[in-house]
Amino acid sequence: MVNITELQKSLITGLILAGGRATRMQELDKGLQIFRDATLIEHVIKRFAPQVNSIIINANRNQPTYSELGYPVVSDVRADYAGPLAGLEAGLLACETPYLLTVPCDSPFLPLNLASKLMHELERTNADLAMACSGNSAQPCLQPVFCLIKTMHLNRLQAYLNGGGRKMSGWFDGLTMTPVYFENETEFTNLNTLDELGLYSP
């Protein structure tokens, strides 16, 4: 396992994306739903916080509740729930480190070595961003919401959004992206519905 150094960690801000409508979860605030013994976002924080220098939460409702978790909360600067890229934009605007690492609020099993592997490959290839990819090189499955980004590329993201772009995997056309493979696909499990919350509960 590749371990992250304290220097590398100091350069990374973590962004938890919790600003969506959660239409598949009856428009409940997904990050605040109880899973096992805590909210979904608390499970994410427990696995994510040791990997980064600091955390920002992107949320568009129940901001006071999210603030009680002890981290800065930023809302989209664009109206009408413009999607995860709007959350990424808000995170980049608030980020004070050279790198931003994004994860969704509904992935309670996220890899404990996410930051270390992404940073290692980003530095090794000198890419603009590193993206997690579950499976293997023969059958890759990109995970675009698990992404380490150089914050200098905020302007490119804003131009993409201003042009009407919304696809998470589309804004970095023209940038160098390196995929980083994680064999354990269950680490990227998203709990999108109430049924899935129950399915993964003991």
Secondary structure, 3 states (H helix, E strand, C coil): CCCCCHHHHHCEEEEEECCCCCHHHCCCCHHHCEECCEEHHHHHHHHHHHHCCEEEEECCCCHHHHHCCCCCEECCCCCCCCCHHHHHHHHHHHCCCCEEEEEECCCCCCCCCHHHHHHHHHHHHCCCEEEEEEECCCCEEEEEEEEEEEHHHHHHHHHHHHCCCCCCCCCCCCCCEEEEEECCHHHHCCCCCHHHHHHCCC
